[in-house]
Amino acid sequence: MQEKLIILKLINKLLPYNKLVFFALLPFVFDMGGDFGIRWVGLVAFFLLILKSKIKPAENNVYFLGLLLVIYPIVSFLNGINRGGDLSLASSQLYACLFGFVAIIALTDVPISESLEGYVKSFFLLSCFVILLGIGLALENDTAIDVANYMQEMGGGYFGYKPNIASYPIPNVYFKSTLFYCLPLVFYVINKKYLLLIFTTLASLFTASKMLILFSVGCCIYSIPKTRRFFLIPVATISLYILSDIAASNNFFELLAGEIGSYETRIGHLQTVIELWAENPIEIFFGSGLGMTFFSYGANEVVSNIEIDHLNTIRKFGLLWFVAFGGYVFLVSRRLLITRIDSKRVIGVGTLSAFILSGTNPVLLSPLFFILLGMAACPRAIK
């Protein structure tokens, strides 16, 4: 006991909450999937946060979270393996839920202002990197191209160029954490940090994520007072020029076909899952288990994930689990939304936005979403 107190005092002295939270979040922002080999730093930091936390099972919903993110996923893991699911795939899906439990518990005693600051700062650094690399790619700088090629080989997102849909190459710097920009954007809007909002919107353009770009531009329009919205005229003019350039490109119809194909792919995924449930209705409620793959009409091949991630989550865990999980997300977010404290409202709006946006890509049950949920569920965030 005495040794533990000494260790805790040493941790508190060397790594106060603000530094420890920053080192816990930053690696997951840059390396959410662990492809670049730096995510382990965040895992160590979360372990240290757990050592510092004072867990109160009743106050922190530990029993409910243990059932939701530990017991039920383990049962789904065993069910999937018993049905012939892929062990490696099932293990990675189980890891996501177990990490979610750890992340929520680790953020128990973290002051909401410090967790929010660490999150926003981490994404600001990501924006700096995205813009620098994006500009380098736009200028066709050899170093930037080499860095993008290396990162593309490592994984962790999409790095390089989009297909030439205009008369010039379109840079693409997309990290797996990209859709979780929603919280920093909401933070800048509520706190009227317009320059940082524009800076982050610029970064969103280089990610080439349609959902994030729409969200970012929407935040910008919402933030501009009605008397100053004429400043959007130059932006609209530039946008029309780019669109006209794309329309004049030989690849315009290829782009249009690609967009239509994307929706057709999702419709194919939906049709496949409905047929799977028709064959085995009990899976609607309890899921097919972890590690299970299936042939999708949308991809025309055997897949384990689909872009409609809410539906994909129900497929794996079942509707009963998804309702409990979604209900918990809504409950903790609502508690923050009804307050008058800006920092709490930011996390409430950011968590709900992430829940919606992450459904467009298979990142709903990902480390960053669980980190967001941990920030929202923190007792200090609710009081």
N, C-alpha and C positions, 0 to 999 in steps of 0.2 A: 504494500500500500504506500509506504514511504517512498519507494523507488518510483512508483507511478506519479506521485505528486512532484517529485524532482523533475521527471521527464516532462510533465505538463508545464511546469514553470519555465523550463528551458525552451519548450516550443513557443510558449506565449511571449517570451522575451525576444527570441530570434525571428519568429514568424507571427506577428499580430494578425488579426482576422483579415484586414484589408489586403496584406501581401499574400497570405495563404489562400484566400479565395481567388485572387488574381491568378496565382500559379495553378490553381485547380481548374479554372475555366479556360485560360488561354490555350493550353494544349488541345482541348476538345474543340475549340473554335477553329483551329488550323488543321486538326487531325482527328476529326470525329470518328472516322472508321479505323484509325490505327495504321493507316497505310504508310505514313511517313516516319513511324517509329518514335514519335515524341509523346504519344498519348499516355504513356506510363507515368510521366511526370505528374499529370493530372490525377491519376489513380493514387499515387503516393500522397499527394496533397489532400485528397478526399479522405484517405485513411487517417491522416493527421487531424483533419477536421472532426472525424468521429471520436478520436481520443479526447478532443477538447470539448465535445458536446456533452450536455447533461440530459440524457434521454428520459423522458417521462412517458411511458407507454400509453397511458390514457389520453394525455394532452396531445400527443403526436400521432394518434391513430396508428400506432405501431402494429397492433393486432390485425386491424383491417388491412393495412398495407402489406403485412406479412402474408395474409391469405391471398391478397390480390396479386402481389408481385413475386412471391416466393412459392407458396404451397401450390396454388393453381397452375402456374407455369411449369413446375416440376411434374405435376400430374400430366399436363399436356405434353411435356417432353417424353415421359414414359409411354404415353399413348401413341405418340408419333413413331417412336423407335419400335414399339411393338407391332406397328402396322407397316414397318419397312421403310421408315423415313431415314433420310441421310443424317448420320450421327454428327458430322461436322457442322452442317447447316442447323440442325436442332440445337446444338451446343451454343452456337452464336446467337440464336434467337432467345435461348434461355438466359444467356449472359446479359442481354439487353435489359430484361426484366429484373434480374438480380442487381445489376448496376443501378437501376432505377430506385430500388429499395435503399441501397447504400447511399445514393446521392441525396434522397429526400431526408434520410436520417442525419447525414453529415451536415446538412444546411439548417439543422434544427435551431442552433443557437447563434447563427450568423445574423448580425444586424441587417435589416433589409436594405439600408442605405449602402452598406459595404458590398453586399452581393450584387445589387443593381449596378454600383459603380464598377465592380470587377467585370461584369458582363458587358457593359457598354464600352469600357476601355478596350476589352479584348476584341470586340468587333470594329472599333475604330482602327486598331492596328491592322486587322484583316483588310479593312477598306483601303488603308495606305498601301498595303502590298498589292491588292487587286488593281488599284489605279496605276501604280508604278509599272506593274507587269503588263497591264492592258495598254498603257501608252507605249511601252517598249515594243509590244507586238504590233500596234498600229503603225509605228514607224519602221517596222520590220528590222528591229535591232537584233543582231546575231546572238548577243548574250541573252536577251529576253526570250528568243526562240529556243535556245538551248535549255534555259530554265523550264520553260513550258513543256518541252519535249520530255525532260527528265521527270517532271511532276506527273505528266500523263502516263509515263511508264510505271511510276510508283503507284498510281491510283489516287484515290482521295477526291476525285472530281473529274472535270473536263477542262483541259488546258490546251490552248492553241488557237485555231481559227474556226469560225462557223463556215459552212459552205458559202462560196462567193455569191451572195444573193444581190449584191450591188456591184458597182464598178471598182470596188476596193475590198480588201480582206476585212472581215469583222472579227475583232479579238474576242476570245471566249475564255474567261477566268472564273471557273465555277467550282467552288469548294462544296463538299457534302453538307456543310453547315449553312449554305447560302440562304435557305428559306427561313432561317432563324434570325435574320436581320430585322424581323418585324418588331421585336422589342426595342432595339435602339432607335428605330424610326419613330415609334410611338413616344419614346422618351424625349426625342428632340422636338416633336410636335407639342407635347404637353408643356415642356419647359421653354418653348419658344427659342430654341437654339437653331435658328434658321440656316446659318452657314454650315453647321455640321449636318443638318438635314440635306442640304444641297450636295454636300461632299459625299454623303452616303448614297444619295440618289445617283450620283455620277458612278460610284462603285457598282451600283446595281445594274447600270447599263452595260458595264464590262462583263458582268456575270451572264448576260444574255438569257436570264430567267424571266419568262413572260409574266409569271405570277408576281415575282418580286418587283419587276419594273412597274407593273400596274399598281401595286401596293405603294411603292415609293412615290410615284407621280401623284397618286391619290392623296398621300400625306402632304405633298407640296401644295397641291391645289387647296386642300382644306386649310392649310396654314396661312395662305395669302389673304389678307383682308380684302373685302369686296372692292374697296376704293383703289386697290393696287393691283388688281388682277389683270390690268392691261399689260403688265410686265410679261404675261404669258404669250403675248403676241410674237416676240422674237423666237420663243421656244416653239410655238406652233409653226412659224415660218420655216425654221430649221427642220422640224419634223416632216413638213410637207415636201421639202426638198429631198430629204432622204427617201421618203416613200415614193416620190416620183422617179428618183434614181433607181430604186428597186424595181419599180414597175417597168422601167425602160430596159432592165437587165434581161438577158436571155434566160436567166434562171428564175424569173419571177413565178412562172407557172410550176416550176419544180418546187419552189418554196410553198406555193399554195397547195400543191399536191401533198407535200410533207405535212402541212398543218391538218389537212383533211385526213391524211393517213393516221395522224396521231389520235384524232378522235375516233376513227374507225378501230384503231387498236384497243382503245378503252372500251368501246362497245363490244368488241370481241371478248375482252377479259370478263366483262359483265355477263355476257351470254354463257361463257364457260362456267363461271361460278354458280350461276342459277341452275345450270344442268347438273353440276355436281351435287347441289343441295336437293334437287329433284330426285336424284338416285339414292341419296342417303339423307333424309330430312332431319335426322337427329343431329347432324353436323351443324345445322343452322344454330342450334342452341349451345352445343358443347364444343364445336370446332373439330377440325380434322386431326389436330395434333401438330406438334412442331416437327420441322424437318421434312414435311411432305411436299412433294412436287406434283405438278399436273400439267397436262397439255392444254395450252390456251389457244383459242381461235385467233385472239388478237395478235399474239406474237408468232403464231404458227409453229410453235416449238414447246418443249417442256420447260416450265419456269417454276420458280419458287416465290417470286415477288411480282406484284403488278403495280402500276402507277396509281390505281385507286386504293390508297393504303387503308382507308377506313374499312372498305370491303375486304381487303386482304387480311386485316387484323381479325375481323369477324370469322373469316374462313379458317384462320389458325386457332383462335381461342374460343370462338363461339359468341353468339349474341348476348348471352347472359353476362359473360365477362366484360364485353365491350360496353354494355349499358352501365355496369358498375364502375368501370374505368372512366367512361365519358361523364357519368354523373359526378364522380369525385372531382374531375377537372372543372366541371361547371360550378360545383359548389364552392371550391376554394377560390375560383376566379370571381364569382359573384360577391363573395365576402369582401374582396378588395375593391370591386367596382362601386360598391355602395358607400365607400368612405369618401372623405373630402381631402384626403392626403394624396398629393400628386404621385409620390413614389409608389404608393400602393396601387393606385389606379393604373399606373404604367405597367406594372407587373400583371395586373388582372387583365387588361386589354391585350398585352403581349402574349400571355399564356393562351387566351382564347384564339387570338389570331394565329398563333403557331399551331394550335390544334386543328384549325381549319386549313391553313396553307399546307401543312405537312401531309395532309391527305392526298395532295396532288403528286406526291413522290413517296417512295417507300422509306420515309424517315420519321413516321409517327412514333414508333417505339424505339427512339434513338437516344443516345446519351444527352444531347442538348435539350431535347424536349423534357426528359426527366429532370434535368437541372433546372429548367424553367418551372416545372411543376413543384420541385422542392422549394424554390424561392417563394412560390405562391402559397404553398402549404405550411410554410414556417409559422409557428405560433406568434412570433414577433410581428409577422406581416398581417396577422388577423386582429391582434389587439390594438 
